[in-house]
Amino acid sequence: MIIKVEGMPVYFPYDFVYPEQYEYMLELKRTLDAKGHGVLEMPSGTGKTITLLSLIISYQLACPGKTGKFIYCSRTVPEIEKVLGEMKRLVQYIETETRTSLPFLGLALSARKNMCIHPEVAHERDGKVVDAHCRRLTATYVRAKNDGASHCDFFNGYEREGKEQIIPPGVYNLEDLRRFGADRGWCPYFLARHAITHANVVVYSYHYLLDPKIAELVSKELGRDSVVVFDEAHNIDNVCIESMSIFIHRSRHLTKATRNLEQLKRHIDTLKEQNSSRLKEEYQRLYQGLREQRDARETDTQLANPVLPDAVLQEAIPGNIRRADHFVAFLQRFVEYLKSRLDVQHVVHESPAAFLQAISDAVCIDRKPLRFCAERLSSLLQTLELSNVDEFSPIVVVANFATLVSTYLKGFSLIIEPFDDRSPTISDPVLYFSCMDASVAIKPVFDRFQSVIITSGTLSPLDMYPKILAFRPVTMCSFPMSLARNSLCPMVVTRGSDQTTISSRYEARNDTSVICAYGHLLAELAAAVPDGMVCFFVSYEYMEVMVETWHNQNIIDRITKHKLIFIETQDALESSIALDNYRKACENGRGAMLLSVARGKVSEGIDFDHHLGRCVVMLGIPYVYTQSRILRARLEYLADNFQIKENDFLTFDAMRHAAQCLGRAIRGKSDYGIMCLADQRYSRSDKQGKLPKWIQKHMQPANSNLSADEAVEMCKRFLREMAQPFEQKAGVSLWTYEQVLAVDENRFASSESRAKKDKAEWDDDSD
């Protein structure tokens, strides 16, 4: 249907629209009109993806001068493919309705391992291995040797023809790009990187915008009038922090960095003998490159890079690192100093300023040359024309640390831990340079782009994100879920069948009575609930303890009488096999139970439609490990700089992950499911108040403090109600075109009435 949203035609490729989809479109359009940022929470399974695509692409068509490119950031490859599938459907619908061929290009961009079609490289499973092979085959100086055996024909074809061509209009997922590249003899990866400059919609991972190393390659030239959407963004602060944090291990990084520097010294000596002019020209190229970056940022043609801030671009490169051999000697001194700092028997926690003062006093290394280390090393590696650049990743990590620690005096914390917690008697020192402020990575995105939308099904409480990401949204809204029948059944179980209080709090984790109470709850639910059940634990360690106890107490045998049990492990391949077999067991009617972990792969990106997830059980509250020194430092930073109390943030973080687990239970309006929160602490208002409003709405007071027996009876009653014949009718949870039109007219009439009333009051005041 084509619906009007505040007068603008919106192409929507379905016969019905959900009320929350229409409300979402209204808020989204107002955000785009205001050219500001927004935080929007929409319930799971209510068509958020197609709503975003329909509104923004229709906005591009209706207001071509107001907005530019649409950048859709998602987390995983399956989610990216899902977005492209919906976009294909939408574009086909628009072309059918307008009876024209739409000059529209939408495409995906992913890592080389997902796009490579080179016969000798594509079979590799490790992304780092694929990247290394690709660089060896495509480097300019490698191709200049005219040795056909060491080239990539697909990259050569792209360089020869593909750069000058424009991809035909259409929507291309990863498989489409691979097929198109194979047909033309062009590299799909580099073709997609080139094509995003003229695409209407680009779909890729968060890291292409938030990780400065990747954004510098891919996203720096995106237009200021672009609209950016971060979907499933409930964890976006953690993504920002990870992209700006570095850890340095003594054996894994510093020892290898020393060998890297010895190799660089030999390469420099060889180059001096063979072609010394290249080294002389290197500094001029570096200076010219920095000046071009500075000019590009001043003229607003490039996205800022938090690892190379504007202040660095204004400075001259220090004389003691201009020559290549001097720079290598400088890095050797720096690496040796880091080794001495890691030679400790106690935990060290200091600020970047204290570290810089200490290094200046100890080895006379100033802050200024450290700020240029990352860019200076990158220039040197290019000049030496090394085909095995990936072998130099340890020294690259050290150089990146040098630039970060000398650039950011606030918002970061330096922690040296001499022992691993798992083996506290064996020396294994690690230096953590951890970002405390998520806004550092995302600030260039908010500053540059016209509108940035943070959206997910689990963002509550909404006001936390503007605080921790340091931005001012023009819209913040959480939408309820409209249901024609009460197909959601959230409940809180606080006691076992024997009235034992159940909780995952640390003091009770080794209490056999609590563990058995959890096991009996699952066994009774397994007997009552058909098809699939997904159970989430707070950690892998706690899951192992509980499963072992259940096995010893024969509780596992009780569960397997009704359902097969599959377990998510920390091994991705094992978990994938377990997930496939779980689906098969549900499909053939045997029924299955999947034991998973909050914050794991299953909790974040796997949908359990209909019979695959009739009941989701959250065993405990998934608090993060609070004894982590990095977490303690971040909590102190949030309290000092954002006035966010420690307990508020920890509860917010735990509840968003619990809500993400619960969201697996319902994936559409025709679906139904049970959401069981099994922990006495969930009965408190401070915990329930941080659940998304669409879950809170269905949480009845009578369901907030149940025993295991009462919970099972409630499940049986709910499932009997859901088993009754039901026909989804338009008007409550589904709107037809006519109903949308009536709502729009009523809204318009109400706004006109308010305007007249305001004018009358104004006239009265004037008189």
Steps between C-alpha positions, in 0.01 A plus 500: 500500500597865462426682822531866589723595792447868575416554134796306360426185295672195649530178299429202725512158326234328712119508508485585871707721728538467877398803709848512653654500151295806408593678826865409443484653151358823644782537754761402243374757249501774765861412581598527132306826459682647800836377365577364844566175680249257652468211745210268411401176672267269308382156622662185365322335209303809389674567169753765601728427202239551227362804684842668499562414135153609382506837674858601421503381136160670445648813661792485256255481209262770629764745628811445286665823611449447873689177557782309338622145539333256740755302704349200678733353764428153632698252707520165320506366145159322534345830614661682206358241260156536660510878445594454134216250454245750633653774285462290184134447578449873563674613179301249292181633656593863425579412138169316466302792644681772303531287183853628453846355540637659814853647469583356838811319627506318833783269599674325786863520603666241720844361579720350230434146628128544418558648153820350359466285184873429442520117463805465727388743769119475524509158671686641804277532807718736706436865411855607590646237267275616215598865561871409497470302174301782342758766588783286365316454169376858454780725632613751236869403525413128469303558181779717361726192480298367201506151649160353415526227763496753786204705379124490549334504158173623651669800659688574179172485309343741747795739470491478121124531441293493817622832640359686205168317498185561703314196628158474332206610718361237734539350846806279547555269795835329559419206272382737223828693524707181488305381194524839329875513566555147371305575179696818428836381634504777763575474871165531689662641815679793336208549261262541797742737678509714187124477441399635843601846382206509255257254667168623641504251788801327656463215751803401704633427848525751786878476483513666159399824671611457861839328470736781391740263321221364277307827466816669370504256207130468426282779636702821520355654180130443573295818457395718792132478397498122548255331739657236727299229677654275764259207527499263799702772673440401863872414529635790297690649795697176540580494126632857526716417799645186342589685180711752697659262752833318469670231701872419480626159607869455577562182299228544240580863417818644650731206430371480142513880465874486576545248218287721272729796567810292425342397169413862419858605573633237258251607231599864545872416471431300183295784351776751581738297288257439213284811477569762767287759317183312600578557866575867437166543322312318776486790745372735231222251415408467866492877546294544183254228609444659841452841341242357257311340789504830688371688194230235440370535855510879484292492181271237656561228241623231740379329815724581797721221636517478881844332480633793297323805644499842339748635756768258379450604138578862593844411640831446323649150508777496765852486365605194701261271308521648149776270378408133479797368699446763771133403525584129540751585773232711670253209493765266641545729800122514542461120483781446752333746736170311471681175579643656816154625600356150460768353725292550816355282773203722589210660316568847359215741429582846368377774270648575155648822642682305773632252243631781278670667796660171602635424151635854468682472833634148436613500135443861384225413250273799448131499425522664157690231303279231656192664345633439148608137550199330336508713186882498483516119518228463235703724267820302562336163431367633169839638402677172571245320278463200729263233372468335844367808681282284728812360667565851630169523689673489844696820434191656341310437827784665695500802265122536528533491880769769486272728297195441719674537837661826392181640343234434763577614852137449609253222441762222506659291772827305499508179704788251526405158635801275578299176533207336328212447744479137391867433593597756766839340570635516143633832374310600185495881492259694277464874450141613441441843353124512538259760372261610776299742286289348221442845348864524380444251215149613401552877535630539139185321377262727693698811404518421130174341392167677470296240687608200707233257623568268795235227495431157648231300674677530837625854567321571829560723684539725195662793681812295578627501139517880448696516827761236428533592129499877570247621240170686496218318323209691350273197549491225763213255495410148613210336316260244651408175329140492377354151528153375405533240776728477800767284335781603737527343842785652706534376856742516792576181693648573842467161674540135419234235556635451855484880560881535474583856396672486162767746397828503307663739746861407564440383859242244385680357197637198684179438693381156388141572606485806270661313209255211543207743522604643161526148359158393628350819349642411156386137532143605582494759220638241256204276581248781453636695202491343150769525233807717572628660820804729524664546840759769567760487777703791635837347401659188350659413835168514686333295226764226538455490879122480472493235226746283694286524814182426304667194352602374845147560635334325199324823400645473150325163462166663591551769233604255226178305546329794335770684304843440353767730648750698293767730640663817364876494566777753449599315182314656205495179291366286787230759573400514133458120488301505826272772361435306178413183693278697738300627201472146358371367832235774510403444137440125539286546811741349754542833678830644620661722760796724411727602788665830411678793662395865519740722298575198277431446131155344551378789717606766251421394148295180477123507443280223640181535298177341617555140618879547520461717808171458684667581832811696592638467853757743641667326794632785715598858420789524250716752685844554350803377701532788746852417625652589163739792551412638157130500591574660839692777322213559258245515781711761678526700177123489441435612858750787486422630151138403426360475856385144427500297819677166501193295587286684241740417217553138608124444525441675165765280336365179653137576415568588137666159456216326684249679274700397194470137611125534563453652154589163346155373609285702261592584141170621354135583560385144426757358742447441872738419781576481871769719655616364835733709717626263769660703779354652815656840414286536186199563724642840597376812326854626426558188287160483327511875432803449278328246276368631165151648528357244259595226751399701807154555349428125514658439842204463734557565874365152573775352281788681670558273799423139414616163628605236247166316540300819442715585196436157345123532554505846343691363199242224454214751518672733254574219254138381513386852411747517211376162371152642435408586140591857420478710188711812472270788401581853395433784740697421814847369420465531121394807304373507143564790265160650583566482873839668461333771292239558771769519772701747291191718438410499870855591590498783246163628626627492861814693410292762313268532798795548735648759266173698492472481878858622544436786255183602686688501832777706340248751364334527845837566663581764238173679569 
